[in-house]
Amino acid sequence: MTIRTVFLAGAAAAALLACATQASADENVVVEPYHYGMHLDVAKVVNWDVPESTTTKVVTATMTYLDSQGQMHKMSYPRMAEGIDSGD
């Protein structure tokens, strides 16, 4: 086994550990509902979850983001779905 093989195996293990830590941290974050005038410190959006709908209506979307300190947050907010209303 060469040093390069050991290094690559270690790097792969570290990447897997980082992904597992991120996933478990995401599960422990409480979803906070948005309210008008709320201070937002969004440095990076990690995920956007918008429920699918067959009609145009208001749905509750969730944004997962990192703040400027690297802490993960989830925020829910109302928005219009992008469904197609058949007019029935």
Gaussian input, Z-matrix of N, CA and C with variables (Angstrom, degrees):
# hf/3-21g

backbone

0 1
 N
 C     1     B1
 C     2     B2     1     A1
 N     3     B3     2     A2     1     D1
 C     4     B4     3     A3     2     D2
 C     5     B5     4     A4     3     D3
 N     6     B6     5     A5     4     D4
 C     7     B7     6     A6     5     D5
 C     8     B8     7     A7     6     D6
 N     9     B9     8     A8     7     D7
 C    10    B10     9     A9     8     D8
 C    11    B11    10    A10     9     D9
 N    12    B12    11    A11    10    D10
 C    13    B13    12    A12    11    D11
 C    14    B14    13    A13    12    D12
 N    15    B15    14    A14    13    D13
 C    16    B16    15    A15    14    D14
 C    17    B17    16    A16    15    D15
 N    18    B18    17    A17    16    D16
 C    19    B19    18    A18    17    D17
 C    20    B20    19    A19    18    D18
 N    21    B21    20    A20    19    D19
 C    22    B22    21    A21    20    D20
 C    23    B23    22    A22    21    D21
 N    24    B24    23    A23    22    D22
 C    25    B25    24    A24    23    D23
 C    26    B26    25    A25    24    D24
 N    27    B27    26    A26    25    D25
 C    28    B28    27    A27    26    D26
 C    29    B29    28    A28    27    D27
 N    30    B30    29    A29    28    D28
 C    31    B31    30    A30    29    D29
 C    32    B32    31    A31    30    D30
 N    33    B33    32    A32    31    D31
 C    34    B34    33    A33    32    D32
 C    35    B35    34    A34    33    D33
 N    36    B36    35    A35    34    D34
 C    37    B37    36    A36    35    D35
 C    38    B38    37    A37    36    D36
 N    39    B39    38    A38    37    D37
 C    40    B40    39    A39    38    D38
 C    41    B41    40    A40    39    D39
 N    42    B42    41    A41    40    D40
 C    43    B43    42    A42    41    D41
 C    44    B44    43    A43    42    D42
 N    45    B45    44    A44    43    D43
 C    46    B46    45    A45    44    D44
 C    47    B47    46    A46    45    D45
 N    48    B48    47    A47    46    D46
 C    49    B49    48    A48    47    D47
 C    50    B50    49    A49    48    D48
 N    51    B51    50    A50    49    D49
 C    52    B52    51    A51    50    D50
 C    53    B53    52    A52    51    D51
 N    54    B54    53    A53    52    D52
 C    55    B55    54    A54    53    D53
 C    56    B56    55    A55    54    D54
 N    57    B57    56    A56    55    D55
 C    58    B58    57    A57    56    D56
 C    59    B59    58    A58    57    D57
 N    60    B60    59    A59    58    D58
 C    61    B61    60    A60    59    D59
 C    62    B62    61    A61    60    D60
 N    63    B63    62    A62    61    D61
 C    64    B64    63    A63    62    D62
 C    65    B65    64    A64    63    D63
 N    66    B66    65    A65    64    D64
 C    67    B67    66    A66    65    D65
 C    68    B68    67    A67    66    D66
 N    69    B69    68    A68    67    D67
 C    70    B70    69    A69    68    D68
 C    71    B71    70    A70    69    D69
 N    72    B72    71    A71    70    D70
 C    73    B73    72    A72    71    D71
 C    74    B74    73    A73    72    D72
 N    75    B75    74    A74    73    D73
 C    76    B76    75    A75    74    D74
 C    77    B77    76    A76    75    D75
 N    78    B78    77    A77    76    D76
 C    79    B79    78    A78    77    D77
 C    80    B80    79    A79    78    D78
 N    81    B81    80    A80    79    D79
 C    82    B82    81    A81    80    D80
 C    83    B83    82    A82    81    D81
 N    84    B84    83    A83    82    D82
 C    85    B85    84    A84    83    D83
 C    86    B86    85    A85    84    D84
 N    87    B87    86    A86    85    D85
 C    88    B88    87    A87    86    D86
 C    89    B89    88    A88    87    D87
 N    90    B90    89    A89    88    D88
 C    91    B91    90    A90    89    D89
 C    92    B92    91    A91    90    D90
 N    93    B93    92    A92    91    D91
 C    94    B94    93    A93    92    D92
 C    95    B95    94    A94    93    D93
 N    96    B96    95    A95    94    D94
 C    97    B97    96    A96    95    D95
 C    98    B98    97    A97    96    D96
 N    99    B99    98    A98    97    D97
 C   100   B100    99    A99    98    D98
 C   101   B101   100   A100    99    D99
 N   102   B102   101   A101   100   D100
 C   103   B103   102   A102   101   D101
 C   104   B104   103   A103   102   D102
 N   105   B105   104   A104   103   D103
 C   106   B106   105   A105   104   D104
 C   107   B107   106   A106   105   D105
 N   108   B108   107   A107   106   D106
 C   109   B109   108   A108   107   D107
 C   110   B110   109   A109   108   D108
 N   111   B111   110   A110   109   D109
 C   112   B112   111   A111   110   D110
 C   113   B113   112   A112   111   D111
 N   114   B114   113   A113   112   D112
 C   115   B115   114   A114   113   D113
 C   116   B116   115   A115   114   D114
 N   117   B117   116   A116   115   D115
 C   118   B118   117   A117   116   D116
 C   119   B119   118   A118   117   D117
 N   120   B120   119   A119   118   D118
 C   121   B121   120   A120   119   D119
 C   122   B122   121   A121   120   D120
 N   123   B123   122   A122   121   D121
 C   124   B124   123   A123   122   D122
 C   125   B125   124   A124   123   D123
 N   126   B126   125   A125   124   D124
 C   127   B127   126   A126   125   D125
 C   128   B128   127   A127   126   D126
 N   129   B129   128   A128   127   D127
 C   130   B130   129   A129   128   D128
 C   131   B131   130   A130   129   D129
 N   132   B132   131   A131   130   D130
 C   133   B133   132   A132   131   D131
 C   134   B134   133   A133   132   D132
 N   135   B135   134   A134   133   D133
 C   136   B136   135   A135   134   D134
 C   137   B137   136   A136   135   D135
 N   138   B138   137   A137   136   D136
 C   139   B139   138   A138   137   D137
 C   140   B140   139   A139   138   D138
 N   141   B141   140   A140   139   D139
 C   142   B142   141   A141   140   D140
 C   143   B143   142   A142   141   D141
 N   144   B144   143   A143   142   D142
 C   145   B145   144   A144   143   D143
 C   146   B146   145   A145   144   D144
 N   147   B147   146   A146   145   D145
 C   148   B148   147   A147   146   D146
 C   149   B149   148   A148   147   D147
 N   150   B150   149   A149   148   D148
 C   151   B151   150   A150   149   D149
 C   152   B152   151   A151   150   D150
 N   153   B153   152   A152   151   D151
 C   154   B154   153   A153   152   D152
 C   155   B155   154   A154   153   D153
 N   156   B156   155   A155   154   D154
 C   157   B157   156   A156   155   D155
 C   158   B158   157   A157   156   D156
 N   159   B159   158   A158   157   D157
 C   160   B160   159   A159   158   D158
 C   161   B161   160   A160   159   D159
 N   162   B162   161   A161   160   D160
 C   163   B163   162   A162   161   D161
 C   164   B164   163   A163   162   D162
 N   165   B165   164   A164   163   D163
 C   166   B166   165   A165   164   D164
 C   167   B167   166   A166   165   D165
 N   168   B168   167   A167   166   D166
 C   169   B169   168   A168   167   D167
 C   170   B170   169   A169   168   D168
 N   171   B171   170   A170   169   D169
 C   172   B172   171   A171   170   D170
 C   173   B173   172   A172   171   D171
 N   174   B174   173   A173   172   D172
 C   175   B175   174   A174   173   D173
 C   176   B176   175   A175   174   D174
 N   177   B177   176   A176   175   D175
 C   178   B178   177   A177   176   D176
 C   179   B179   178   A178   177   D177
 N   180   B180   179   A179   178   D178
 C   181   B181   180   A180   179   D179
 C   182   B182   181   A181   180   D180
 N   183   B183   182   A182   181   D181
 C   184   B184   183   A183   182   D182
 C   185   B185   184   A184   183   D183
 N   186   B186   185   A185   184   D184
 C   187   B187   186   A186   185   D185
 C   188   B188   187   A187   186   D186
 N   189   B189   188   A188   187   D187
 C   190   B190   189   A189   188   D188
 C   191   B191   190   A190   189   D189
 N   192   B192   191   A191   190   D190
 C   193   B193   192   A192   191   D191
 C   194   B194   193   A193   192   D192
 N   195   B195   194   A194   193   D193
 C   196   B196   195   A195   194   D194
 C   197   B197   196   A196   195   D195
 N   198   B198   197   A197   196   D196
 C   199   B199   198   A198   197   D197
 C   200   B200   199   A199   198   D198
 N   201   B201   200   A200   199   D199
 C   202   B202   201   A201   200   D200
 C   203   B203   202   A202   201   D201
 N   204   B204   203   A203   202   D202
 C   205   B205   204   A204   203   D203
 C   206   B206   205   A205   204   D204
 N   207   B207   206   A206   205   D205
 C   208   B208   207   A207   206   D206
 C   209   B209   208   A208   207   D207
 N   210   B210   209   A209   208   D208
 C   211   B211   210   A210   209   D209
 C   212   B212   211   A211   210   D210
 N   213   B213   212   A212   211   D211
 C   214   B214   213   A213   212   D212
 C   215   B215   214   A214   213   D213
 N   216   B216   215   A215   214   D214
 C   217   B217   216   A216   215   D215
 C   218   B218   217   A217   216   D216
 N   219   B219   218   A218   217   D217
 C   220   B220   219   A219   218   D218
 C   221   B221   220   A220   219   D219
 N   222   B222   221   A221   220   D220
 C   223   B223   222   A222   221   D221
 C   224   B224   223   A223   222   D222
 N   225   B225   224   A224   223   D223
 C   226   B226   225   A225   224   D224
 C   227   B227   226   A226   225   D225
 N   228   B228   227   A227   226   D226
 C   229   B229   228   A228   227   D227
 C   230   B230   229   A229   228   D228
 N   231   B231   230   A230   229   D229
 C   232   B232   231   A231   230   D230
 C   233   B233   232   A232   231   D231
 N   234   B234   233   A233   232   D232
 C   235   B235   234   A234   233   D233
 C   236   B236   235   A235   234   D234
 N   237   B237   236   A236   235   D235
 C   238   B238   237   A237   236   D236
 C   239   B239   238   A238   237   D237
 N   240   B240   239   A239   238   D238
 C   241   B241   240   A240   239   D239
 C   242   B242   241   A241   240   D240
 N   243   B243   242   A242   241   D241
 C   244   B244   243   A243   242   D242
 C   245   B245   244   A244   243   D243
 N   246   B246   245   A245   244   D244
 C   247   B247   246   A246   245   D245
 C   248   B248   247   A247   246   D246
 N   249   B249   248   A248   247   D247
 C   250   B250   249   A249   248   D248
 C   251   B251   250   A250   249   D249
 N   252   B252   251   A251   250   D250
 C   253   B253   252   A252   251   D251
 C   254   B254   253   A253   252   D252
 N   255   B255   254   A254   253   D253
 C   256   B256   255   A255   254   D254
 C   257   B257   256   A256   255   D255
 N   258   B258   257   A257   256   D256
 C   259   B259   258   A258   257   D257
 C   260   B260   259   A259   258   D258
 N   261   B261   260   A260   259   D259
 C   262   B262   261   A261   260   D260
 C   263   B263   262   A262   261   D261

   B1=1.4468
   B2=1.5298
   B3=1.3131
   B4=1.4549
   B5=1.5233
   B6=1.3058
   B7=1.4671
   B8=1.5234
   B9=1.3270
   B10=1.4730
   B11=1.5304
   B12=1.3232
   B13=1.4644
   B14=1.5227
   B15=1.3307
   B16=1.4651
   B17=1.5247
   B18=1.3244
   B19=1.4600
   B20=1.5263
   B21=1.3209
   B22=1.4640
   B23=1.5291
   B24=1.3205
   B25=1.4637
   B26=1.5210
   B27=1.3115
   B28=1.4638
   B29=1.5185
   B30=1.3177
   B31=1.4656
   B32=1.5229
   B33=1.3269
   B34=1.4640
   B35=1.5255
   B36=1.3213
   B37=1.4690
   B38=1.5278
   B39=1.3256
   B40=1.4606
   B41=1.5270
   B42=1.3207
   B43=1.4710
   B44=1.5188
   B45=1.3253
   B46=1.4704
   B47=1.5194
   B48=1.3258
   B49=1.4645
   B50=1.5217
   B51=1.3293
   B52=1.4643
   B53=1.5204
   B54=1.3327
   B55=1.4666
   B56=1.5250
   B57=1.3214
   B58=1.4583
   B59=1.5156
   B60=1.3273
   B61=1.4614
   B62=1.5180
   B63=1.3257
   B64=1.4638
   B65=1.5224
   B66=1.3269
   B67=1.4626
   B68=1.5155
   B69=1.3306
   B70=1.4613
   B71=1.5250
   B72=1.3290
   B73=1.4619
   B74=1.5207
   B75=1.3325
   B76=1.4557
   B77=1.5292
   B78=1.3259
   B79=1.4622
   B80=1.5247
   B81=1.3258
   B82=1.4595
   B83=1.5242
   B84=1.3139
   B85=1.4615
   B86=1.5198
   B87=1.3266
   B88=1.4673
   B89=1.5269
   B90=1.3257
   B91=1.4653
   B92=1.5261
   B93=1.3223
   B94=1.4653
   B95=1.5229
   B96=1.3396
   B97=1.4629
   B98=1.5403
   B99=1.3170
   B100=1.4579
   B101=1.5220
   B102=1.3324
   B103=1.4651
   B104=1.5255
   B105=1.3198
   B106=1.4575
   B107=1.5241
   B108=1.3147
   B109=1.4485
   B110=1.5202
   B111=1.3091
   B112=1.4594
   B113=1.5338
   B114=1.3347
   B115=1.4721
   B116=1.5231
   B117=1.3171
   B118=1.4658
   B119=1.5178
   B120=1.3113
   B121=1.4621
   B122=1.5242
   B123=1.3223
   B124=1.4640
   B125=1.5231
   B126=1.3289
   B127=1.4603
   B128=1.5274
   B129=1.3533
   B130=1.4633
   B131=1.5207
   B132=1.3270
   B133=1.4582
   B134=1.5225
   B135=1.3451
   B136=1.4578
   B137=1.5254
   B138=1.3397
   B139=1.4622
   B140=1.5212
   B141=1.3287
   B142=1.4561
   B143=1.5104
   B144=1.3239
   B145=1.4591
   B146=1.5242
   B147=1.3339
   B148=1.4631
   B149=1.5252
   B150=1.3363
   B151=1.4696
   B152=1.5301
   B153=1.3183
   B154=1.4607
   B155=1.5188
   B156=1.3158
   B157=1.4517
   B158=1.5271
   B159=1.3303
   B160=1.4620
   B161=1.5213
   B162=1.3269
   B163=1.4632
   B164=1.5182
   B165=1.3124
   B166=1.4523
   B167=1.5196
   B168=1.3176
   B169=1.4596
   B170=1.5244
   B171=1.3142
   B172=1.4600
   B173=1.5282
   B174=1.3343
   B175=1.4603
   B176=1.5329
   B177=1.3161
   B178=1.4605
   B179=1.5230
   B180=1.3221
   B181=1.4609
   B182=1.5276
   B183=1.3268
   B184=1.4604
   B185=1.5185
   B186=1.3293
   B187=1.4565
   B188=1.5259
   B189=1.3178
   B190=1.4644
   B191=1.5193
   B192=1.3378
   B193=1.4630
   B194=1.5282
   B195=1.3233
   B196=1.4596
   B197=1.5175
   B198=1.3396
   B199=1.4559
   B200=1.5326
   B201=1.3319
   B202=1.4659
   B203=1.5261
   B204=1.3356
   B205=1.4637
   B206=1.5309
   B207=1.3392
   B208=1.4539
   B209=1.5181
   B210=1.3403
   B211=1.4576
   B212=1.5272
   B213=1.3382
   B214=1.4624
   B215=1.5206
   B216=1.3274
   B217=1.4626
   B218=1.5219
   B219=1.3406
   B220=1.4663
   B221=1.5149
   B222=1.3201
   B223=1.4546
   B224=1.5263
   B225=1.3261
   B226=1.4625
   B227=1.5237
   B228=1.3213
   B229=1.4629
   B230=1.5244
   B231=1.3320
   B232=1.4648
   B233=1.5298
   B234=1.3325
   B235=1.4633
   B236=1.5193
   B237=1.2984
   B238=1.4562
   B239=1.5217
   B240=1.3179
   B241=1.4634
   B242=1.5249
   B243=1.2930
   B244=1.4520
   B245=1.5168
   B246=1.3249
   B247=1.4582
   B248=1.5245
   B249=1.3189
   B250=1.4637
   B251=1.5232
   B252=1.3103
   B253=1.4607
   B254=1.5266
   B255=1.3393
   B256=1.4644
   B257=1.5316
   B258=1.3264
   B259=1.4649
   B260=1.5048
   B261=1.3349
   B262=1.4776
   B263=1.5085
   A1=108.14
   A2=116.49
   A3=120.21
   A4=110.42
   A5=114.96
   A6=120.54
   A7=109.87
   A8=116.35
   A9=120.02
   A10=110.64
   A11=118.25
   A12=122.34
   A13=110.61
   A14=116.30
   A15=120.81
   A16=109.94
   A17=116.67
   A18=120.64
   A19=111.72
   A20=117.30
   A21=121.30
   A22=111.32
   A23=117.33
   A24=120.70
   A25=110.26
   A26=117.43
   A27=121.40
   A28=111.99
   A29=116.72
   A30=121.03
   A31=110.62
   A32=116.87
   A33=120.55
   A34=110.43
   A35=117.55
   A36=121.06
   A37=110.63
   A38=117.29
   A39=120.97
   A40=111.11
   A41=117.02
   A42=120.88
   A43=110.69
   A44=117.06
   A45=120.39
   A46=111.28
   A47=116.68
   A48=120.88
   A49=110.77
   A50=117.03
   A51=120.76
   A52=111.08
   A53=117.70
   A54=121.60
   A55=110.85
   A56=117.53
   A57=121.16
   A58=110.67
   A59=117.62
   A60=121.36
   A61=110.29
   A62=117.61
   A63=121.98
   A64=110.51
   A65=117.52
   A66=121.17
   A67=111.16
   A68=118.23
   A69=119.73
   A70=110.74
   A71=117.95
   A72=120.66
   A73=110.28
   A74=117.51
   A75=122.41
   A76=111.09
   A77=117.35
   A78=121.55
   A79=112.15
   A80=118.44
   A81=122.14
   A82=113.38
   A83=118.40
   A84=122.22
   A85=109.62
   A86=116.19
   A87=122.17
   A88=109.07
   A89=116.18
   A90=121.23
   A91=108.38
   A92=115.54
   A93=121.60
   A94=109.11
   A95=118.12
   A96=119.50
   A97=111.02
   A98=116.12
   A99=121.67
   A100=110.13
   A101=115.38
   A102=120.19
   A103=107.94
   A104=115.98
   A105=122.12
   A106=109.98
   A107=116.93
   A108=122.78
   A109=113.95
   A110=117.13
   A111=121.99
   A112=110.04
   A113=117.03
   A114=120.94
   A115=108.90
   A116=115.97
   A117=121.02
   A118=109.50
   A119=116.25
   A120=123.45
   A121=106.40
   A122=116.01
   A123=121.32
   A124=108.81
   A125=115.75
   A126=120.58
   A127=110.39
   A128=116.22
   A129=120.14
   A130=109.51
   A131=116.71
   A132=121.44
   A133=107.88
   A134=116.08
   A135=121.90
   A136=110.83
   A137=116.50
   A138=120.61
   A139=109.39
   A140=114.73
   A141=122.06
   A142=106.85
   A143=117.15
   A144=121.31
   A145=108.79
   A146=116.05
   A147=121.92
   A148=107.45
   A149=117.58
   A150=119.65
   A151=111.43
   A152=115.34
   A153=120.13
   A154=109.70
   A155=115.95
   A156=121.39
   A157=108.34
   A158=115.74
   A159=119.54
   A160=111.14
   A161=116.42
   A162=120.68
   A163=109.71
   A164=115.60
   A165=120.27
   A166=107.53
   A167=115.38
   A168=121.28
   A169=108.49
   A170=116.74
   A171=121.69
   A172=108.96
   A173=116.08
   A174=122.82
   A175=107.77
   A176=116.41
   A177=121.06
   A178=108.86
   A179=115.80
   A180=122.28
   A181=108.74
   A182=116.27
   A183=121.65
   A184=109.39
   A185=115.50
   A186=121.59
   A187=108.56
   A188=116.93
   A189=122.54
   A190=106.51
   A191=116.54
   A192=119.36
   A193=111.72
   A194=114.51
   A195=122.34
   A196=108.09
   A197=116.51
   A198=119.82
   A199=109.45
   A200=117.04
   A201=120.70
   A202=112.72
   A203=117.75
   A204=121.60
   A205=111.83
   A206=117.29
   A207=121.77
   A208=114.09
   A209=117.73
   A210=122.11
   A211=109.53
   A212=116.69
   A213=121.14
   A214=110.78
   A215=115.79
   A216=123.22
   A217=108.78
   A218=115.31
   A219=121.57
   A220=107.52
   A221=115.41
   A222=120.39
   A223=108.68
   A224=116.14
   A225=120.37
   A226=108.51
   A227=115.38
   A228=120.27
   A229=109.06
   A230=116.98
   A231=120.04
   A232=110.32
   A233=115.24
   A234=120.61
   A235=108.68
   A236=116.22
   A237=120.88
   A238=109.61
   A239=115.78
   A240=120.71
   A241=108.47
   A242=115.90
   A243=120.13
   A244=111.96
   A245=116.29
   A246=121.31
   A247=111.46
   A248=114.12
   A249=120.44
   A250=107.34
   A251=115.33
   A252=121.03
   A253=108.75
   A254=117.04
   A255=120.46
   A256=112.57
   A257=115.89
   A258=119.12
   A259=113.57
   A260=119.19
   A261=122.21
   A262=111.00
   D1=127.54
   D2=-177.87
   D3=-89.95
   D4=167.21
   D5=178.46
   D6=-63.11
   D7=-37.17
   D8=179.32
   D9=-61.88
   D10=-42.46
   D11=179.11
   D12=-62.88
   D13=-43.34
   D14=178.80
   D15=-63.60
   D16=-43.59
   D17=179.42
   D18=-62.14
   D19=-46.24
   D20=-179.99
   D21=-63.89
   D22=-39.68
   D23=178.13
   D24=-64.90
   D25=-40.68
   D26=178.00
   D27=-65.47
   D28=-40.74
   D29=178.87
   D30=-65.38
   D31=-40.68
   D32=178.42
   D33=-65.20
   D34=-41.46
   D35=178.73
   D36=-64.18
   D37=-40.66
   D38=178.72
   D39=-64.50
   D40=-39.31
   D41=178.85
   D42=-65.52
   D43=-41.84
   D44=177.86
   D45=-63.95
   D46=-41.34
   D47=178.76
   D48=-63.89
   D49=-40.44
   D50=178.63
   D51=-63.53
   D52=-41.35
   D53=178.12
   D54=-64.93
   D55=-41.82
   D56=179.81
   D57=-66.19
   D58=-40.06
   D59=178.57
   D60=-65.23
   D61=-41.86
   D62=178.97
   D63=-62.62
   D64=-43.27
   D65=-179.68
   D66=-64.59
   D67=-41.53
   D68=-179.70
   D69=-71.45
   D70=-34.07
   D71=176.97
   D72=-66.32
   D73=-36.90
   D74=179.38
   D75=-63.49
   D76=-35.51
   D77=-178.95
   D78=-71.66
   D79=-24.09
   D80=-176.59
   D81=-91.65
   D82=-0.84
   D83=-177.66
   D84=-84.90
   D85=130.18
   D86=179.07
   D87=-82.92
   D88=135.59
   D89=178.55
   D90=-80.30
   D91=120.96
   D92=-179.96
   D93=-103.14
   D94=126.46
   D95=178.78
   D96=-71.63
   D97=138.17
   D98=178.57
   D99=-71.57
   D100=142.24
   D101=170.98
   D102=-134.04
   D103=151.25
   D104=-176.23
   D105=-56.87
   D106=133.02
   D107=178.68
   D108=86.42
   D109=1.27
   D110=-179.31
   D111=-64.73
   D112=133.83
   D113=177.47
   D114=-74.86
   D115=126.12
   D116=178.73
   D117=-116.12
   D118=130.56
   D119=176.17
   D120=-117.86
   D121=81.75
   D122=-176.47
   D123=-104.40
   D124=110.73
   D125=176.78
   D126=-93.24
   D127=-36.02
   D128=-178.36
   D129=-153.79
   D130=129.16
   D131=174.95
   D132=-83.02
   D133=125.17
   D134=-178.32
   D135=-93.09
   D136=-40.27
   D137=-177.28
   D138=-155.13
   D139=149.03
   D140=175.18
   D141=-129.01
   D142=121.23
   D143=-179.14
   D144=-116.34
   D145=111.83
   D146=178.11
   D147=-119.51
   D148=118.01
   D149=179.95
   D150=-60.07
   D151=142.37
   D152=176.69
   D153=-77.68
   D154=148.95
   D155=179.13
   D156=-148.26
   D157=144.87
   D158=177.31
   D159=-88.23
   D160=-8.51
   D161=177.46
   D162=-123.36
   D163=160.25
   D164=176.02
   D165=-84.51
   D166=109.73
   D167=-179.18
   D168=-152.80
   D169=170.08
   D170=177.88
   D171=-79.51
   D172=129.57
   D173=177.47
   D174=-125.81
   D175=166.52
   D176=176.82
   D177=-100.13
   D178=113.99
   D179=178.25
   D180=-96.67
   D181=159.39
   D182=178.04
   D183=-130.31
   D184=130.90
   D185=176.67
   D186=-112.78
   D187=128.23
   D188=174.27
   D189=-105.06
   D190=128.97
   D191=-176.02
   D192=-147.24
   D193=162.43
   D194=174.23
   D195=-104.33
   D196=138.03
   D197=176.31
   D198=-87.59
   D199=-177.48
   D200=-176.48
   D201=-67.34
   D202=-14.12
   D203=177.51
   D204=-95.60
   D205=-1.45
   D206=179.97
   D207=87.54
   D208=7.05
   D209=178.77
   D210=-82.14
   D211=139.18
   D212=179.96
   D213=-87.22
   D214=140.49
   D215=178.35
   D216=-136.11
   D217=155.32
   D218=171.82
   D219=-127.44
   D220=136.48
   D221=179.80
   D222=-133.20
   D223=132.01
   D224=175.45
   D225=-101.91
   D226=150.13
   D227=-179.46
   D228=-158.03
   D229=151.43
   D230=177.33
   D231=-79.75
   D232=143.08
   D233=175.21
   D234=-155.77
   D235=163.88
   D236=178.71
   D237=-77.42
   D238=134.40
   D239=175.18
   D240=-72.06
   D241=157.21
   D242=-179.43
   D243=-100.32
   D244=30.79
   D245=179.71
   D246=-74.61
   D247=168.13
   D248=178.48
   D249=-107.10
   D250=118.92
   D251=179.40
   D252=-82.08
   D253=123.99
   D254=-177.79
   D255=-78.24
   D256=-10.14
   D257=178.51
   D258=83.89
   D259=8.73
   D260=179.70
   D261=-77.18

